[in-house]
Amino acid sequence: MSRYSRQTILPEVGAAGQARIAAAHVLVVGAGGLGVPVLQYLAGAGVGRIALVDPDPVEETNLHRQPIYGPHLGQPKAEAAAAFARGLNPEVTVTPRVEWLTPTNAPGLVAGADLVLDCADSFAVSYTLSDTCLRAGKPLISASVLGLAGYVGGFCGGAPSLRAVFPDLPDSLATCATAGVLGPVVGMFGTLQAQMALAVLIGLTPSPLGQLVRHDMAGFRSSSFRFDGAPEPKEAPHRFVAKADLRPGDFIVDLRGADEAPVPAAPHAQRLAVEAFGPDGPCPAPGQRAVFACRTGLRAWRAADRLRPHWPGEIALLADIPTGEIP
């Protein structure tokens, strides 16, 4: 009996579906609490090639929600996870990339994939991947978890983008590091991502693309809805850029204090607070591009929203996240 017999016996899979799974090239961004179950189930299902992107080492505070890393403290997550997946299924090729996903490398990574999974649980990464997948026509399975609740959805690839469903700043500026998260909760959403990914690869109907599922495990409540007709934002959204994309003539504002970021985003960056921008606040000179920088992109988005009504020029966001801070 073959390794995949229990799934190929399903009429929804069969030999043809298994062949599609084996031929697939999947990009997984983030090897943390979401990425661990994703990798286990995609490798177990026999996905042919997986590119795994994560810049961070394994830390002890990861282990309650990333249990495969127990013997690998201090090692790069991407490399430890790739080795684990190879041991789980040697028929699968897993290529680790110990780097942060940015607007610079995202197009090349997405172009080589049939399907993209956003497992970084990072505001900036999610929007960067959504923008890139929308342009490339590639499907994106994205999840976000905080505390005891979260969502998972299928975007792009013929469905509306993440920006069509979430065009505005999130209500909460908390992160897993500040608000906490339970291991089984984040693991559940990673498992749902893996299921949605396999559904896309084998062509299940209805497609998970255009579907969003929410779970609130504080009250064990679940809901879902389809967003196939959600319109893309008409106005140009605030887009993320990489440090390598900064220009000498940019109006760059680092929204972090010197205690948070001793080295600013750029040598000529000004240090100002979000609240500095508004009707009487500073504005770029004509022809300049405004670039707001912070750790995750959330404060940058708020500052951009405050500047936009008073200045019509180009605005970009920079998420300057130090290594070691992926959730």
N, C-alpha and C positions, 0 to 999 in steps of 0.2 A: 504494500500500500504506500502511495507516495506521500511526501511531506504535505502536499496541498489537497489531498483527497477530500478532507472534510469541508473544504470550501468549494472545490470544483463540482461536488455533488449537488450543490445548490443550483437550481435552474437559472437563477439570476447571474451566475458566474459561468459555470461550464468550462470546457476547454478553451473556447474563444475568449472568455473573460480572463482566464488565467494567463493566456498568451499576451493580452493587453497589459496586464499587471507586470508580467516579466519584461515586457519591452519598454516600460515607462521609465522616464528620468524625472525624478522629483527633487525639488529644492526645498530643504527644511532650514528655516532661519531661526536659530535658537535651540539650544540643547539643554534647556532647564526643565522646570516642572511640566510644561506642555510638551516639549520636544522629546522627553524620555519615553512616555507611552506612545507617542507618534512613531518614534523610531522602532520601538519594540514591535508594534503591530504591522507597520509597513514592511519591515524586514521579515517578520514572520510570514506575511502574506506572499512574499516573493517579489516585491518591487525590484526591478532589475538594477537600477542605479539611483543612488541617493547622494546628493551633495548636501553636506551638513555645515552650516556656518555659525560659529560662536567664538568670540574672542577670549572668553573668560576661563580661569582655572576653577577647579572644584574647591569649594569651601565647606567647612563643617556645617554652616547654617543652611546649606543647600540640601542636606541629606534627608530631612524629613519628607521632602517632596520629590527628591531625585535619588531614590534608594540604590540605583545601580552603581553609584559612584563611591560607595563605602571604601573600597580598597585604593581609591585613586585621588586622595586629597593632594591638592597642589598641582595636579596634572591638568592640561587643557581639556575642557569638557568635550570639545569636538573630537579630539583624538581618543579619549577614553570611551566615549559613546560609540565611535566607529569601531573600535576594537571589540566592544561588547556585541555590537550588531553582527560583526563577522563571526564571532563565536556562536551567536544565535542561529545564523543562517549563512554559511559560507558561499551560497549561490548568489548572494547580493553583494554588489560593489558599493561600498560607502566611502566617499571621499571627504575627509575633514578639511575645513578651511578655518584656521585660527585667526579670524579677523572680524571686525565689526561691519555689518551691512551699512552702506552709505549711499547717497544718491550717485556717487561716482561709480561704484562697482555693481550696483543693483542691475542696471540694464544688461550687462554681460552675463551675470548669474541667471537672471530670469530668461534671457534669450535661449539658453541651453536646456531649459526645463520644459516638460510637458505640463507640469502642475507645481504650484508654489504653496507652501504652508508657512504661515506666519506664527511662529511659536515663541517669539522673543518677548511678547507681552510688553512692548515698548510703543508708546504713542508715536514717536518719530519713525520707527521702523515700519509700523503698520501703514501709515500714510505714504511713506516712500514706496513700499511694496505695492500698495494699491495704485498709486499713480503710474508706477512702472508697468504693472500687469495690465492696467487699462490700455496704455499705449501699445503694448505688445500683444494684446488679445489673449493673454494667458489667464487661466482660472486661478483664483486665490482662495485658500481656506484660512480664515483668520479667527483667532480667539483672544479674549482678554478676560482675566480673572483678578478679582480683588476681594480679600476677605472670604466671605462664604458665597459669593455670587459672581456671575460672569455671563458671557455670551460666546457663541461660535456661529460663524456664517460663511456662506459661499459667495464670493464677489468676483466681478470682472469675468473674462472669458465668455462674453455674451450677456452677462448679468450686469446690473449697476455696480458701481464702485463703492468702496467704503465711504467715500466722501458723500455719495448720494444718500446714504443711510445716516451717517453721522457727520453732517456738514459743519457743526459747531464744536466749540471747545467742550471737553467732558466736564460734567458737573463737579467731579472730585479731582483734585490735584494730588491725591495720595498715591503711593506705590505699594507693592508688596513689602518692601523694606520698611515702610513707615506704618502701614495699616495691617500687615500680616496676611497670612493665607494658610489654610489647612491643606495638607498633602493630598488627601483623597479628592478634595474639591478640584484642585488644579489638574489632578490626574484624570478625573472624569471628563474634563473639557478636552484634554489631549487625546483621550480615547475617541471622543466624538469627532475631533479633527481627522483622526485616522480613518474612521468610518466614512466621513464625508469624502475624503480623498479617494478611497477605494470605490465609492459610489460614482464619482466622476470618471475614474479610470475605466470602469466596466460599463459605464453608460446607463446606470439605473435611472428609472423614471418614477416619480418626478425627480428632476435633478436637484441636488442640494445647492446648486448655484442659484442665487435669488432667494435663499431661505435663511432665516436667522432664528436661532434657538437660544432662549435664556433659561438659566436655572438659578434659583435663590435657595441655597441649601440651609439657610437659617430657618426657613419655614417649610422646606421641601416643596417649593412651588416651581412649576415649569410653565413656560409659554413659548409660542413660536409664531412667526408670521412670514409671509412671502412679500418680497419687495421688488418683483420683476419690473414694475412700472415706475419705480422711483427715478425722478429726473436727475441728471447730473447738474451740479451747481452752475448757474449761468455766469456768475462773476468768477474771474480768475482767482482760485484759492491761494492761500499762503502755502508756498511750496518749500520743501526742505532742500538745503544745499549742503555740500561737504566743505570741510575746511579748505580743500584743494581748489574749490570754486570761488573762494573769496578774491575780490579784486582790489587793487591799491586805492581806487577811487570810491569804494563803498563807504556808506555811512553805517558803521558797525557799532552796535551797542551791546555790551556784555551786561546782562541783567543780574549777574552774580556779584556778590561782594568779594573782596580780596581774600577773606577768610575761607570762602567756599571754593574759589578758583584763583589761587595766587598768580597764575599765568593767564592773562586774558585770552579770549578767542583769537585775537589778532593784535599785533603791537600797537596799531593806531585805534583800537577800539575804545570807546567811551564807556565808563561804568555809570549806568543810570538805573533807577528803579522803574518797574512797570508803570507806577502811578505818575511818573514824570511826563507821560505822553497823554495828550488831550488837546483841547482847544487852544491853550496857551503854551503848550509844550514844544520841545525842539522838533525841527523838521529837517530832512535832508535838503541839500541844494538841488536846484533843477538839474535833471539828468542823472542824479545819483541814485543808486539802489540802496534801500534800507535793508540791513541785515540785523536781526535780533538773535542773540545767542543766550542759551541757558543750558542747564544740564540735560533736560529731557525734551525740550521744545514747548512745554506747556506755558511757561511764563512768556516765552517768545511769541506764542500765538496770541496771548492776552495783550501784549504790547502792540502787536500788529493790528489787532482789532481796535485799539484805542487810537492808533495813528491813522488808520485808513479813512475815516470820515473827513480828515483835515489835510490829506495829501494823496494825490492820485497816482503817484509813481509806483515802481516795482518794489515789492516787499518780499523778502526771503527769510526763512527760519534756519537756524543752525542748532542742532542738538549736539552739544559737546559733552558726551558722556565718557567719563574716565573708565579705563579698563577695570573690570571687577564689579560693575554695577548693573549687569543684566539681571532681571528678577529671577 
